[in-house]
Amino acid sequence: MGTRNAATVFLLILSAFYARSQEPMGKCVTPNSLMGECREISTCEYVVSMIKNRLSAETINSIRKYQCGFKGSQPLVCCPDEVPQESPSTERPNLRLLPRKTCGYWFPNAIVSPKAFLFEYPWMALIRYKDERGVKNRCGGVIINERYILTAAHCITKLPKGLELESVRLGEHTLNSDPDCEDEDTFKTCAPPVEDYEIEEVIPHPNFDNKNIQHDIGLIRLSRTINFARGESSQDLVYIQAKPVDAGACADMYKAFTNIYNSTQTCIEAEYATRGICVGDSGGPLMAIKEGKAVVRGVMSFAAGMCRSGSLPRVYSLVEPYVDWILSSMKD
C-alpha cells in the first residue's frame, strides 16, 4: 500500500471516530509533550510513517491521540516540529503502580446537595503551604496510588516568594472540624482524624510554562505510604456539576491572555449557582464516571475571574496526554 493510499485509508477510519466538524487550531502539543502544528495527515511524515509500518488497531489508537481538529470533514493531526527520538509505543511503563482494580469506586449520595457527603470523594488531597503568617491551604490534588498525588505544576514549583510547601493533608472534609462527623437519624458517623503527610519529592512536568500556563501538571511523592485501611483519604467540601465548553470558543475567550491547546487542555463551564470558584481549587481533579468508577480526566489549571459568578471557563490540564510521563516519573 502506498503512502498516500495508507493515509487515505486511515483518514476514513479516523473520520468514523470523530463525527464532528472543527476548524484547525494552528499550533498544538503532541502526546509526547512536543510542540507541533495541526495539519493534514498526508503532510505529516511522522504520522504517515506510523501508518506505513503497521495499520493495526493499536496504531489507530495511538494516532487518535494526535488528532487536533478538522479541516472540513478531514481530520487533522498534531505533527511534531521535531521527530521524537523514540517511536510511539502502546506499552506504558510502571502501569502496575496504579491500583486500577481497587481505586475509583464511587457511591454518590442520593440527596441532591452542593456539599459532598462524608466518604463521597475518598481520593481528594489538600496541599498545604507555609509563609511568615503560618500554614495555609492553597491547592488540591488527587491520590493516584499509595505514595503519589497528582496536581497542577504551578502548585508545586515556581511558588510566590516566601511561600513554601508544607505537607499534604488527607482525610479532610470540613476545615474547621476534626474529626468530621455526620448525623443520620439516630446514628452519628465520624471519619478518622485528618493526617498530614510530609513531602518527599515534587515532580513538575519538565516543559511546564508558568508564563503561558502550559503543561500545568505535576506529581507529589509522599514520604510514607498512605494507610488506606484507616480511610485516610481526602474528602472535598463541595463539588460542582460541569459541562465542557467548545474548544474553539474557549480559545477565543482566552486569546488575549494565552493560547488554549485542545490536545492537552480542556475547558469546563461550571454551574456557579452552587458555589464560588476561588483560589484553592487549583490542582483539584476533573472526574468522569466510567462504568461506575471515577476516572481522573484533568487537573484544574486556571480560570480568569475564578472567584466570581460568570467568570471565564475553567481550564484543566488533560491527564491522558501525560500518562506516559506520569508513569515514567513514578517509582515503588
N, C-alpha and C positions, 0 to 999 in steps of 0.2 A: 504494500500500500504506500503510495507516495505521500510526501509531507503534507501537501495541500489537501489530498483526499482524506488523510487521517485527521487533519484539523477539522474538515467539514463534517466527518462522522461525529467527532466529539462535540462540535457545535450543536448538532441535533440532539445528542444525548443531554448536554448541559441545559439546553433550552427546555427540555422536559422537566427538569428540576426547578427551574425559575420561570414561572409563567407570569411575569410582570415586566413592565417597561420602566426604565430609569435612564437618565442621561449619564454619560461618563463623568467621573469625579475628578479627573486630572491626576494629580499626584496621589500616591497610595502607599500602604505599608504591607509587605508580603507576610505570609505566615511565619517566615524565618526572621521577622522583625527588620527587614531591609527596606529601604526606600525604593519605590518603583513608580511606574507610570501605567495608568489604566488604559489598556489598548486591546485591539482585536487579537484573538488567539493566534491567527495565522501570521501575525507580525512579531510574535514573541518567540524567539528561537529557543529560550529556556523551556517554556511550556510545550512547544512543539516537539522538542527532544524527548520529553516525558511521554508524549503520545506515541512517538515513533518506537520507543523502546518496548513498551508493553501497554496496550489499551485494555486494561483489566478493570474490574470493579474497584480494586484498591487504588489504581491510578486515577480513576474518575473521582473517587472520594478525595484524593489528595489535591487534585486540580480544582475541585469545587471550592476549596479553601482560598484559592487565588482569585475567585470571582469578585469583581469590584463594581459592576454596573452593567448597563446595557446601552447599545447604540441601535436605536430602533428595536428590532427583535433579536439582535445578535448579542450574545453575552460577551462581556469584556473580562480580561484577567489582569491582575496586578503583576506586571512584568518587571522583575528586579533590574535596577540600574546596573548592578554588578552581579555576575553569576555566583551563587553560593558555592563555597568550596566543596561542600558535601551534597550529594544527591538527596532529594527528599526521601524520607522513609516512613512507612506506616508503623514501624516499631517504635515504641516510646520507652525511654529508659526510666527505671525506677517506678514503673506503674504499680508494682507490688506495694509501694509505700502508701498508696491511697486505699483506705478501708472501704472499697466500693460496695461490698456486700452488706455492711452493717451501718453505713452512715446515710444521712439524708432522709430517714423516715419522718414523715410529717403527719401530725394528728391535730388538724385545726379544730378550734373550739367552735361549737355550733352557734354561740352567741355572737351577733354582729357588734363589734366594738373596735375602735381605733387602737385600744390598748391591748398589747399582747398578753395572753394569759401565762401563768407560771408554766415553765417547761415547753411552751409552744414553739420556741425557736432555740433549740439547745446548742446551736453552733456559733452563736454570736460571741464576739470578743470585744472588750473595751480597752483601748490603748491609752495609757496614762503618761503624763509628762510632768516635769518639774521645772520651775523657774524660781526667781528670788521671792515670789509671793507664795510658793507652796506647790502642791500637786494638783493637777487639773486633768480633766478628760477632754480630749480633742478629736480623736478618731475612733473608728470602729474597725472591725475585721471579722474574718470568718475562719473557724477551725477547719483545716483540711486533713490533718492527721494528729496523732498524739503529741507531736512536737512543733508543728508549723501552723502559723496564722497567715492567711492571705489578706493583703490590704493594699492600699494605694502607695505608690512610691513616695509621694510628697508627704506622707505621714511618717516616714522613717528616715528620710535624708533631706539635706538642704533645708533644715528647720530654721525658723526665725532665730536671730541672735539671742542668746540667753535661755533658749528652750532646749531641754534635753529629754530623751526618752527615759521613762522611769520604770515601767512594768506593763504587763498585760493582765487585766483583771477578767476572770472567768466566774460565772455564776451570778452576775449582776442582773437584776430585774428592775428594782426601784432604787434609785441612787441614795435616797435618804433613809433607807431601812435595811437592817441586816440582823437576822435573816429575813428574806422575803416570804410573806405568807399570804394565803387567800382563804377566805371563809366560804364554805359551800354548805348551805343548810346548817346542820349541826356539827359539821366536820371542819377542822382547820388544817390546811395543808401548808407545810413550810418547806422551802428549799434549803439545802445545806448552806452554811455560811460562804460568802464570797471568798475567793482565794486569788492572791496576786502572784504572778509568775515573773521571775527575773528574765531578762532578755539575754540570750547567749550570742545571737548574731542577727544582723539585719542585712537583707539582700535585695536592694532595689534593682530594677531592671537596668542593665548596663547602658541602654540607649535612652534612659529617662531624660526628657527635656522639660525642665521646670518652667522655662520661659513660655514655651508654646503648649505646654501641658500634653505631651505625647509620651506614650509608653509608661503611663502612670500606674504601675503595678509593682508589687514587691512582696517579699516574704519576711516573716519574723520567725526565727528559731528560738524556742523557749529553752530555758536552762535545765528543765526537767520534764518528765513525761506527765501528761495530763491524766489525772485519775478519773476516768470516765465512770468507774463503778460507784463513785460518790455523787455523780451527777454534776460534777464541776465543769459545766459548760455554760456559756453565757446566754442570757436571755435579754431581749431588747425591750424597751419600754413601750414603744408604739410601732405600728407598721403602716404602710400606705399601699393602696391599690394603685397600679400604674399601667400605662399603655405606651407603646412605642410611638415615636414621632418620626415621620418620613425623613430619611437621611438627607435628601436634598433641601428640604425645608429647614431642618436643623442647621445645616451648613450655612444657609443664607442668614439665619438669625445670628450666628456667631462669627460671620465673616469679618466683622470689624475688630474682633478680639483674637481669633485664632482659627486654624483650619480643623475641620472635623473629618476624620478618615473612617468611612464606614467599614473598612476591613479590620479595624482594631477598636473602634468605638461605636457605641450606640446611644441614642438619645431617648429619654423617657419623660413623658408628661405625667407628673404626679397628680393625684387627687388632693389638692391643697385644702379641701374642706375639712379634712380630718386632723391636720396638724400643720405647724410651721416647719419649713425645711431650712435648717440652720447649720452653722458650723458644728462639727461633731459627728455629722453623718458621713464625712469623708472616709473612704476605705471600707464602708459597710457593703454588704453583698446585695446584688440584684439576683433574686432567686426565681427559678422557673420550676413548676411542678411537672414531673415526667414519670408516668406510671406509678403514681403515689409517693414518689420520692422528690425531695427538694434538691435541685441542682444549681450550683453557682454559675450564673451566666455572665456576671460582670461585677466590678467593684466600683463604688462611687468615686468619681474623679473631681468634677467641679460643676458648678452652675452659677450663672450670673444672677445676682439679686436673690440668692437662695434663701434668705430669711424672711421673705415677704410673699404674700399671695400674688399669683400672676407673674412670677419670675420666669426666665427662660428655661427651657427643658434642662433636666439634669443629664450630664454626660457621664457615661460609665465606660471604663476600660473593659472590653470584652475579654473573657478568660480563654476561650478556645484558641485564639491565635498564639497564646503564650503558654499553652500546656506543655509543649516540649521544653521550653525554658524553665518552667516551674519544676518539672520533674527532674531535669538535669541539675537543678540547683539544690535539690533535696538530698539528704543522706540519712542513714539509720540513726 
